[in-house]
Amino acid sequence: MKKLGIIGGMGPLAGCEFYRMLIEATPASCDQEHFDVILSGHASIPDRTEAIESGNSAPLVAAIGEDLDLFSRNGMALVTIPCNTSHTFYEELASISSVPIFNMVKNAVVELREKFGERPVTLFSTRGTYRSEVYSKYAQAAGLDLRYPTKEDREAVMRAIYHVKSTQEVRIPWLDPLLDKYTQNGGLVLFACTELSVLDILPEHKHSVADAMTMMALAVVKLMTAADPDFDTMLPRYTGAPDAIGKNGRQ
């Protein structure tokens, strides 16, 4: 049976929630039908936004590299990183890993393009993710109409993210008007921070909000429960850099 490595701790609640998503999505009727997982609760990994804004990503990459080494030594078939902002450094991390790393940014962008075509998508994420433009690079490659909120609204989203980190609260009422605003006229909102992934949002927003971590969980279960030859065939769809994406959004 294939084994999965999860680099958690970014933040701690998000890593736990991702594992819960995997368990609930796995078609298993007993413990032994679930795939094996090593979850690293590596909460001391440096702040991702600070790494981007300071221009000093070396400590961050080194810390994540410790987990990649752990997973390599323990025979993992795949590594997941439930943290959108850390995917700014995806290519650098992939270059030092002997185990394939699932690309949650690529997966979200390609899936949204395939499902919704040219429908506009507004990105809710950390300031670091906005600044690095990691989602914009993949969206451009896939032909996804990705948009940013206003500067004021981006700061409100950032406050919500760090509120979850500091309090573990998952109901953030001040985001409701923003979701109203950006889902008008058929718009979609993409939750591209794993702290947003754990939020309890209003029922009327659920069909207009896509979540990158949820999409990753479902795709990872599909990969991990596939037969080995199918796993190898499917893997390029879920890994790799923006230049591997066709303009129609497909691999």
Backbone bond lengths (Angstrom), bond angles and torsions (degrees), N, CA, C in turn:
res aa  C-N    CA-C-N  psi(-1)  N-CA   C-N-CA  omega(-1)  CA-C   N-CA-C  phi
1 M - - - 1.467 - - 1.525 109.57 -
2 K 1.341 116.33 137.24 1.465 121.01 179.22 1.522 110.54 -69.99
3 K 1.336 114.74 150.72 1.463 121.12 -179.96 1.525 109.98 -117.71
4 L 1.339 115.21 143.90 1.458 122.20 -177.21 1.525 110.46 -113.61
5 G 1.320 116.01 136.41 1.454 121.45 172.19 1.518 110.50 -104.09
6 I 1.338 116.82 133.51 1.468 122.20 177.27 1.520 108.39 -119.67
7 I 1.328 116.70 122.22 1.464 120.23 174.57 1.521 107.06 -91.60
8 G 1.325 116.19 97.17 1.450 122.36 -178.12 1.514 111.42 -95.52
9 G 1.334 114.76 -174.89 1.452 120.74 178.75 1.517 114.15 97.34
10 M 1.347 117.37 -1.65 1.479 121.13 -176.20 1.527 110.49 -119.92
11 G 1.315 122.38 66.33 1.438 126.83 -3.87 1.530 111.00 -93.34
12 P 1.313 115.45 178.43 1.456 121.19 -176.32 1.532 113.95 -57.67
13 L 1.335 116.98 -42.35 1.463 119.60 -179.50 1.519 111.06 -64.99
14 A 1.331 116.92 -37.88 1.458 121.18 -179.04 1.526 111.44 -64.77
15 G 1.336 117.17 -40.29 1.459 119.75 178.95 1.519 111.96 -62.75
16 C 1.336 116.29 -41.02 1.465 120.43 177.54 1.526 110.96 -65.48
17 E 1.324 116.24 -42.19 1.456 120.68 -179.49 1.522 110.85 -64.19
18 F 1.331 117.14 -38.52 1.462 119.75 178.57 1.523 110.66 -62.77
19 Y 1.323 117.11 -43.28 1.459 119.50 178.78 1.525 110.54 -63.79
20 R 1.338 117.09 -39.71 1.465 119.72 176.84 1.530 110.84 -60.93
21 M 1.331 116.64 -41.83 1.463 120.46 177.77 1.528 111.29 -59.14
22 L 1.336 116.08 -42.63 1.462 120.04 178.94 1.525 111.34 -61.38
23 I 1.320 116.27 -45.77 1.466 120.63 -178.53 1.525 110.20 -61.12
24 E 1.332 116.61 -46.06 1.456 120.19 -177.02 1.525 112.54 -68.76
25 A 1.334 117.54 -27.44 1.461 120.62 -177.79 1.528 113.19 -88.45
26 T 1.335 117.17 -12.65 1.462 120.28 -176.40 1.527 110.63 -80.14
27 P 1.335 117.67 127.91 1.468 120.81 179.39 1.530 110.56 -77.14
28 A 1.320 116.39 80.50 1.461 121.68 -176.39 1.523 109.77 -128.45
29 S 1.319 116.04 142.27 1.462 121.07 178.32 1.520 112.23 -109.41
30 C 1.344 116.74 -1.67 1.465 120.80 177.05 1.525 108.03 -156.25
31 D 1.318 116.95 167.83 1.461 121.30 -177.60 1.526 111.88 -53.70
32 Q 1.326 115.96 -44.22 1.460 120.70 -171.28 1.533 113.30 -69.59
33 E 1.335 117.51 -11.80 1.460 120.02 178.98 1.527 112.64 -90.17
34 H 1.330 117.06 -4.13 1.454 120.82 172.10 1.529 109.00 -83.01
35 F 1.316 117.27 148.47 1.465 119.73 176.00 1.528 109.08 -78.82
36 D 1.334 115.29 152.36 1.459 121.49 -178.59 1.525 110.05 -73.82
37 V 1.328 114.84 145.14 1.464 121.80 -176.53 1.527 109.39 -136.32
38 I 1.325 116.38 138.42 1.460 121.55 163.42 1.517 106.61 -111.86
39 L 1.331 115.97 116.18 1.461 122.18 179.09 1.518 108.85 -104.77
40 S 1.312 116.41 116.02 1.454 121.58 177.76 1.521 108.77 -94.34
41 G 1.322 117.10 113.27 1.462 121.07 177.30 1.522 109.85 -86.36
42 H 1.323 115.76 69.67 1.469 121.61 -169.61 1.530 109.58 -90.54
43 A 1.315 115.92 68.52 1.466 120.97 -174.31 1.524 113.34 -69.57
44 S 1.333 117.90 -17.05 1.469 120.62 -178.80 1.525 112.79 -82.35
45 I 1.325 118.35 -0.52 1.470 120.21 174.48 1.530 108.36 -56.23
46 P 1.326 118.81 133.18 1.474 120.81 -177.81 1.532 112.55 -57.55
47 D 1.327 114.84 153.79 1.461 121.84 -179.66 1.528 110.30 -59.24
48 R 1.322 116.44 130.62 1.459 121.45 -174.19 1.526 112.19 -71.44
49 T 1.332 117.07 -41.85 1.461 119.38 178.83 1.524 110.75 -64.58
50 E 1.329 116.96 -41.14 1.464 119.83 177.86 1.524 111.17 -61.68
51 A 1.334 117.16 -38.29 1.464 120.55 178.82 1.527 110.98 -63.01
52 I 1.312 116.38 -39.80 1.468 120.60 179.77 1.525 110.72 -69.99
53 E 1.322 116.25 -46.40 1.457 119.72 -175.07 1.533 112.18 -71.35
54 S 1.328 117.68 -29.76 1.466 121.02 179.48 1.520 112.18 -83.59
55 G 1.330 115.78 -19.61 1.458 119.74 -175.73 1.514 113.44 77.99
56 N 1.329 117.27 7.77 1.463 121.78 -179.24 1.525 109.55 -114.24
57 S 1.307 115.42 91.26 1.466 120.25 -178.04 1.526 112.81 -96.34
58 A 1.335 118.14 -3.34 1.467 120.72 -174.42 1.525 113.27 -58.08
59 P 1.350 120.10 -46.52 1.472 118.77 178.84 1.526 112.64 -62.50
60 L 1.328 116.65 -37.46 1.465 120.70 178.68 1.524 111.00 -64.12
61 V 1.316 116.65 -49.81 1.463 120.86 -179.39 1.527 110.46 -62.21
62 A 1.318 117.02 -40.08 1.469 120.04 179.23 1.525 111.45 -63.83
63 A 1.337 116.83 -40.91 1.467 120.50 -179.75 1.529 111.13 -65.43
64 I 1.316 116.63 -45.93 1.469 119.47 177.86 1.531 110.13 -65.85
65 G 1.323 115.90 -32.81 1.458 119.91 177.36 1.516 113.21 -60.25
66 E 1.334 117.16 -31.25 1.468 120.21 176.15 1.522 110.67 -60.94
67 D 1.336 116.71 -42.09 1.461 120.24 178.88 1.526 111.08 -69.15
68 L 1.313 116.51 -39.65 1.464 119.71 178.40 1.522 110.94 -60.61
69 D 1.319 116.45 -39.34 1.467 120.75 177.16 1.523 110.70 -65.92
70 L 1.327 116.79 -42.79 1.466 121.26 177.28 1.522 110.69 -57.57
71 F 1.320 116.55 -45.40 1.468 120.46 -177.22 1.526 111.00 -69.57
72 S 1.310 116.87 -35.74 1.460 120.03 178.05 1.527 110.51 -63.15
73 R 1.325 115.57 -42.86 1.470 120.01 -178.45 1.523 112.48 -70.40
74 N 1.328 117.15 -18.43 1.465 120.17 -177.61 1.526 113.13 -108.46
75 G 1.309 117.29 15.04 1.462 121.01 169.26 1.512 115.42 72.04
76 M 1.334 117.31 33.82 1.458 119.25 176.75 1.529 110.33 -68.81
77 A 1.332 116.10 144.05 1.467 121.00 175.55 1.517 112.05 -87.91
78 L 1.339 115.93 -23.92 1.465 121.17 -174.89 1.518 109.00 -155.72
79 V 1.334 116.06 146.96 1.460 122.45 175.65 1.525 108.83 -116.84
80 T 1.323 116.08 137.68 1.463 120.83 173.13 1.523 108.92 -121.21
81 I 1.331 115.30 146.43 1.461 121.83 178.71 1.523 107.64 -127.10
82 P 1.335 118.54 93.97 1.468 120.48 179.70 1.528 111.86 -74.50
83 C 1.328 113.99 71.12 1.462 123.49 175.93 1.516 106.88 -159.37
84 N 1.315 116.90 112.19 1.459 120.56 -177.05 1.519 112.35 -65.10
85 T 1.342 116.79 -45.15 1.463 120.32 -173.86 1.522 111.53 -62.42
86 S 1.324 117.15 -34.31 1.467 120.24 179.88 1.525 111.85 -63.75
87 H 1.332 117.73 -19.43 1.465 120.01 179.40 1.521 112.52 -72.43
88 T 1.326 117.34 -6.50 1.462 120.79 167.60 1.529 109.58 -54.75
89 F 1.328 116.14 -31.77 1.462 122.04 -176.15 1.528 111.61 -105.21
90 Y 1.339 116.82 20.99 1.461 120.99 -173.81 1.521 112.18 -55.92
91 E 1.313 117.16 -49.00 1.465 119.50 -175.28 1.523 111.62 -64.19
92 E 1.332 117.36 -38.86 1.460 120.58 177.52 1.522 110.73 -65.77
93 L 1.327 116.87 -42.41 1.461 120.29 179.18 1.526 111.31 -66.48
94 A 1.328 116.64 -41.24 1.467 120.31 179.31 1.526 111.04 -61.94
95 S 1.336 115.92 -32.68 1.465 119.67 -177.26 1.528 112.47 -71.48
96 I 1.340 117.20 -20.48 1.471 119.59 -179.72 1.523 112.15 -106.15
97 S 1.317 117.30 5.66 1.469 121.31 -177.37 1.525 110.47 -108.72
98 S 1.306 115.75 132.41 1.467 120.00 174.52 1.523 111.59 -84.83
99 V 1.349 116.14 -7.78 1.464 122.14 179.48 1.528 108.07 -109.41
100 P 1.333 118.72 136.35 1.465 119.99 178.23 1.526 111.74 -58.13
101 I 1.331 116.19 140.01 1.458 122.01 178.45 1.529 108.97 -108.94
102 F 1.312 116.36 124.02 1.462 121.41 176.97 1.525 108.88 -64.57
103 N 1.333 116.46 133.07 1.464 121.26 -179.36 1.526 109.11 -100.19
104 M 1.338 117.06 99.51 1.463 119.94 -175.11 1.525 112.17 -71.43
105 V 1.326 117.97 -27.63 1.460 120.42 178.17 1.524 109.85 -69.72
106 K 1.290 116.54 -50.22 1.470 120.83 178.19 1.526 110.59 -58.00
107 N 1.328 116.25 -44.90 1.462 119.70 -178.62 1.520 111.52 -60.54
108 A 1.323 117.62 -45.76 1.464 120.97 -178.25 1.519 111.38 -63.62
109 V 1.318 116.55 -45.71 1.460 121.05 -177.08 1.528 111.24 -65.39
110 V 1.318 116.41 -46.13 1.467 119.81 -179.22 1.521 111.23 -65.13
111 E 1.342 116.31 -42.29 1.465 119.33 -179.94 1.523 111.60 -64.51
112 L 1.325 117.72 -41.79 1.461 120.18 178.78 1.523 110.92 -65.11
113 R 1.315 117.33 -39.67 1.468 120.62 178.61 1.523 110.86 -64.48
114 E 1.330 116.05 -41.71 1.461 120.18 -179.95 1.524 112.01 -66.79
115 K 1.339 116.61 -39.13 1.466 120.32 -174.84 1.521 113.40 -83.46
116 F 1.343 116.49 -35.98 1.464 119.17 -169.39 1.522 114.28 -120.17
117 G 1.317 116.90 1.42 1.449 120.05 174.79 1.518 112.70 58.51
118 E 1.317 116.72 -121.95 1.464 121.67 -174.47 1.530 113.05 -94.34
119 R 1.305 117.16 12.29 1.462 120.29 178.09 1.525 110.22 -62.54
120 P 1.345 118.89 132.25 1.462 119.98 -176.88 1.530 112.29 -68.88
121 V 1.329 115.42 142.18 1.465 123.12 -178.54 1.525 108.34 -126.62
122 T 1.336 116.85 125.96 1.461 121.55 177.96 1.526 109.25 -101.21
123 L 1.322 115.51 129.88 1.454 122.29 -174.36 1.529 111.40 -88.17
124 F 1.339 116.77 123.69 1.461 123.14 171.05 1.529 106.59 -107.58
125 S 1.334 116.66 116.33 1.462 119.23 -174.29 1.518 110.03 -156.88
126 T 1.326 116.03 -174.37 1.454 121.15 175.21 1.528 110.11 -75.28
127 R 1.310 115.26 162.90 1.462 120.57 175.15 1.530 110.37 -61.14
128 G 1.334 116.87 -34.82 1.460 120.31 178.67 1.514 112.46 -63.66
129 T 1.337 116.63 -41.11 1.462 120.39 179.04 1.527 110.59 -65.95
130 Y 1.330 116.96 -41.60 1.469 118.88 175.63 1.523 110.35 -60.64
131 R 1.319 115.93 -47.44 1.466 119.95 -173.92 1.527 111.84 -65.72
132 S 1.321 117.22 -40.28 1.470 120.34 -178.88 1.525 112.50 -72.93
133 E 1.336 115.90 -20.68 1.472 122.23 -178.88 1.525 112.43 59.94
134 V 1.343 116.07 27.98 1.464 118.80 -178.62 1.525 110.94 -62.11
135 Y 1.337 118.00 -41.43 1.461 119.25 178.99 1.520 111.31 -69.33
136 S 1.318 117.48 -35.88 1.460 120.76 -179.93 1.528 111.05 -62.50
137 K 1.323 117.47 -38.24 1.465 121.24 -179.51 1.528 110.84 -63.45
138 Y 1.319 116.57 -44.60 1.462 119.60 179.26 1.526 110.79 -71.01
139 A 1.333 116.95 -38.35 1.465 120.16 179.67 1.514 111.11 -63.77
140 Q 1.305 117.26 -41.04 1.462 120.43 178.18 1.523 110.70 -62.72
141 A 1.330 116.37 -41.52 1.457 120.02 179.56 1.530 111.93 -65.28
142 A 1.340 115.82 -33.64 1.470 120.52 -177.14 1.520 113.22 -90.16
143 G 1.333 117.43 -12.73 1.462 120.08 -176.55 1.512 113.30 79.29
144 L 1.347 116.55 27.33 1.466 121.27 179.04 1.529 109.45 -89.25
145 D 1.330 116.52 135.29 1.464 121.88 178.90 1.530 108.39 -82.25
146 L 1.332 115.63 84.57 1.467 122.31 -176.91 1.520 109.62 -98.60
147 R 1.325 116.31 132.46 1.452 121.72 -177.60 1.526 110.60 -127.13
148 Y 1.333 115.63 157.94 1.458 121.81 176.14 1.528 109.53 -104.98
149 P 1.330 118.29 147.30 1.466 120.42 170.41 1.531 110.08 -67.17
150 T 1.316 116.32 173.15 1.457 120.35 173.79 1.528 109.36 -63.53
151 K 1.330 116.38 163.37 1.462 120.52 179.96 1.524 111.06 -58.51
152 E 1.328 116.84 -43.25 1.464 120.62 179.54 1.520 111.38 -62.07
153 D 1.317 116.48 -41.48 1.465 120.17 -179.87 1.527 111.26 -71.09
154 R 1.325 117.41 -33.83 1.473 119.66 176.24 1.528 110.26 -62.50
155 E 1.324 116.70 -38.64 1.466 119.64 179.12 1.532 110.97 -68.13
156 A 1.322 117.61 -34.69 1.470 120.91 176.80 1.524 110.53 -65.09
157 V 1.329 116.90 -39.83 1.464 121.07 176.95 1.524 109.97 -64.23
158 M 1.324 116.19 -42.37 1.467 120.29 179.94 1.534 110.47 -62.43
159 R 1.317 117.26 -40.88 1.472 120.17 177.49 1.522 110.61 -61.77
160 A 1.324 117.01 -39.70 1.467 120.76 179.08 1.529 110.74 -62.99
161 I 1.322 116.09 -42.54 1.465 120.69 -179.15 1.524 110.82 -60.72
162 Y 1.315 116.87 -47.80 1.473 119.41 -177.47 1.528 111.69 -76.88
163 H 1.329 117.39 -19.57 1.458 120.07 171.88 1.531 110.06 -67.42
164 V 1.315 116.84 -42.05 1.468 120.28 176.77 1.526 109.77 -62.85
165 K 1.328 117.20 -43.57 1.463 120.53 -179.68 1.530 111.72 -59.70
166 S 1.333 116.34 -39.24 1.467 119.59 -173.14 1.518 113.64 -87.97
167 T 1.347 117.91 -23.73 1.463 120.21 -174.38 1.520 113.93 -119.95
168 Q 1.325 118.13 -18.46 1.468 124.28 -173.03 1.536 112.40 66.83
169 E 1.323 117.90 10.62 1.462 120.92 176.76 1.526 109.54 -73.39
170 V 1.328 117.19 140.32 1.457 120.54 -175.05 1.532 113.15 -117.82
171 R 1.311 117.02 5.69 1.474 120.81 174.32 1.521 107.74 -114.82
172 I 1.328 116.92 112.50 1.462 122.92 -175.92 1.533 108.33 -119.26
173 P 1.329 118.14 89.52 1.467 120.52 -174.03 1.528 114.35 -59.57
174 W 1.338 117.69 -30.26 1.460 117.68 -175.71 1.537 113.13 -71.19
175 L 1.346 117.12 -9.15 1.464 119.11 174.04 1.531 112.43 -83.40
176 D 1.334 117.46 -17.00 1.472 119.90 -176.93 1.530 112.47 -57.15
177 P 1.344 119.61 -47.71 1.470 118.97 178.97 1.530 112.99 -63.01
178 L 1.323 116.85 -31.17 1.467 119.16 177.94 1.522 111.21 -69.67
179 L 1.322 116.30 -39.18 1.462 119.03 176.98 1.525 110.57 -66.52
180 D 1.329 117.04 -38.56 1.469 120.26 173.95 1.525 110.03 -57.21
181 K 1.305 115.65 -47.60 1.462 122.05 -174.76 1.528 112.45 -62.28
182 Y 1.316 116.57 -46.09 1.466 119.75 -171.55 1.533 113.86 -92.22
183 T 1.317 117.48 -3.17 1.466 119.27 173.72 1.525 111.89 -105.48
184 Q 1.325 116.60 7.04 1.462 119.85 176.07 1.529 110.80 -66.04
185 N 1.318 115.11 151.93 1.477 121.67 173.09 1.531 112.90 55.51
186 G 1.319 115.49 39.00 1.464 119.91 175.13 1.506 115.54 82.06
187 G 1.327 118.02 9.82 1.455 119.99 179.79 1.520 112.51 -74.04
188 L 1.319 115.33 154.90 1.461 122.63 175.46 1.522 109.38 -114.36
189 V 1.314 116.32 150.74 1.463 122.44 170.59 1.518 107.90 -114.19
190 L 1.331 116.50 133.86 1.457 121.20 174.94 1.517 109.19 -105.50
191 F 1.338 116.52 117.58 1.457 121.45 171.58 1.525 107.28 -77.03
192 A 1.336 115.79 109.13 1.461 121.42 -176.71 1.520 110.66 -119.65
193 C 1.311 114.64 41.68 1.462 122.80 169.94 1.517 106.15 -147.77
194 T 1.314 117.91 134.65 1.463 119.46 -172.80 1.525 112.46 -71.36
195 E 1.343 118.41 -16.97 1.469 119.30 170.41 1.528 110.55 -69.53
196 L 1.308 117.57 -34.02 1.459 120.65 175.26 1.527 110.74 -69.51
197 S 1.320 116.55 -30.63 1.464 121.10 -178.52 1.522 113.09 -61.47
198 V 1.325 117.09 -25.76 1.470 120.22 -177.04 1.520 112.12 -90.89
199 L 1.348 118.50 -1.62 1.463 120.84 -173.08 1.523 112.66 -69.81
200 D 1.309 114.12 149.54 1.465 122.79 171.90 1.530 106.95 -94.68
201 I 1.337 116.64 100.89 1.459 119.84 -178.19 1.524 109.99 -99.51
202 L 1.322 115.94 162.24 1.457 120.83 -177.63 1.525 111.37 -66.63
203 P 1.338 117.87 148.96 1.467 120.84 -178.54 1.525 113.53 -54.95
204 E 1.341 117.36 -35.60 1.466 119.29 -176.54 1.524 112.93 -70.46
205 H 1.329 117.28 -12.05 1.465 119.88 179.54 1.526 112.82 -97.91
206 K 1.316 117.50 -14.04 1.466 119.98 -169.36 1.525 113.34 -61.73
207 H 1.329 117.95 -33.93 1.463 120.03 -177.13 1.522 112.55 -84.29
208 S 1.328 117.01 -4.64 1.466 120.56 -179.89 1.522 112.61 -116.08
209 V 1.328 116.90 6.07 1.458 121.91 179.05 1.524 108.78 -119.08
210 A 1.316 115.44 122.15 1.463 121.80 173.30 1.521 108.26 -100.27
211 D 1.314 116.42 149.46 1.456 120.42 -176.43 1.527 109.90 -127.87
212 A 1.323 116.17 121.69 1.462 120.92 -175.66 1.527 112.24 -62.83
213 M 1.336 117.86 -37.27 1.462 119.48 -178.52 1.519 111.48 -70.66
214 T 1.318 117.54 -38.88 1.461 120.27 176.77 1.521 110.54 -62.74
215 M 1.324 116.38 -43.66 1.462 120.05 178.49 1.525 110.69 -62.38
216 M 1.331 116.84 -38.72 1.462 119.53 177.76 1.522 111.08 -65.29
217 A 1.318 117.90 -42.53 1.466 120.76 -178.62 1.530 110.91 -59.63
218 L 1.315 116.75 -45.66 1.462 120.06 -178.56 1.526 111.24 -65.24
219 A 1.323 116.44 -39.69 1.465 119.92 179.39 1.526 111.49 -69.11
220 V 1.327 116.89 -38.65 1.464 120.65 179.70 1.525 110.50 -64.59
221 V 1.323 117.35 -41.30 1.466 119.78 177.07 1.526 110.31 -61.17
222 K 1.319 116.47 -41.56 1.471 120.09 177.95 1.531 110.65 -59.53
223 L 1.334 116.12 -42.95 1.463 120.37 179.58 1.527 111.97 -67.88
224 M 1.329 115.90 -48.41 1.456 119.92 -172.20 1.518 113.38 -71.08
225 T 1.320 117.61 -22.40 1.463 120.71 179.33 1.522 112.18 -97.23
226 A 1.331 117.10 1.01 1.455 120.53 178.76 1.526 110.53 -79.42
227 A 1.315 115.90 154.98 1.464 119.91 172.45 1.527 108.78 -63.60
228 D 1.320 116.94 154.80 1.462 120.63 -174.56 1.527 113.67 -54.41
229 P 1.342 119.85 -45.34 1.472 118.44 178.93 1.532 112.25 -62.77
230 D 1.328 117.03 -37.29 1.464 120.50 178.67 1.531 110.65 -69.34
231 F 1.319 117.00 -37.59 1.464 121.35 176.59 1.523 109.88 -56.80
232 D 1.321 116.55 -47.72 1.459 121.37 -178.50 1.527 111.34 -64.23
233 T 1.319 116.46 -36.91 1.466 120.91 -179.79 1.525 111.14 -70.90
234 M 1.317 116.78 -38.66 1.461 122.42 -176.50 1.519 113.50 -78.16
235 L 1.322 117.28 -26.00 1.461 121.97 -168.66 1.535 114.24 -55.13
236 P 1.335 120.33 -42.17 1.473 119.16 -178.42 1.526 113.75 -59.54
237 R 1.325 117.97 -26.53 1.471 121.40 178.09 1.532 111.42 -64.18
238 Y 1.324 117.12 -27.12 1.458 121.45 -171.56 1.530 113.81 -112.46
239 T 1.314 117.26 6.27 1.457 121.69 179.93 1.526 108.33 -133.29
240 G 1.330 116.29 173.44 1.458 119.57 174.09 1.511 114.31 96.90
241 A 1.318 114.83 172.96 1.457 124.41 -172.42 1.528 111.22 -93.77
242 P 1.350 117.64 174.06 1.474 120.99 -178.17 1.529 113.70 -58.40
243 D 1.335 117.12 -32.54 1.470 118.23 -175.55 1.530 113.02 -70.21
244 A 1.344 116.80 -4.79 1.466 120.15 176.04 1.516 112.39 -88.54
245 I 1.324 117.02 -3.27 1.470 121.57 -177.13 1.520 109.64 -95.82
246 G 1.346 116.41 131.48 1.457 120.43 174.75 1.517 110.54 -77.06
247 K 1.314 116.52 161.05 1.465 120.72 -177.70 1.521 113.58 -65.60
248 N 1.320 117.52 -19.41 1.464 119.61 176.05 1.513 111.91 -84.84
249 G 1.350 115.93 5.14 1.456 120.66 178.48 1.501 113.70 90.18
250 R 1.313 117.74 -3.21 1.464 119.97 -177.45 1.514 110.70 -99.63
251 Q 1.343 114.12 159.50 1.456 121.27 179.85 1.515 110.00 -67.27
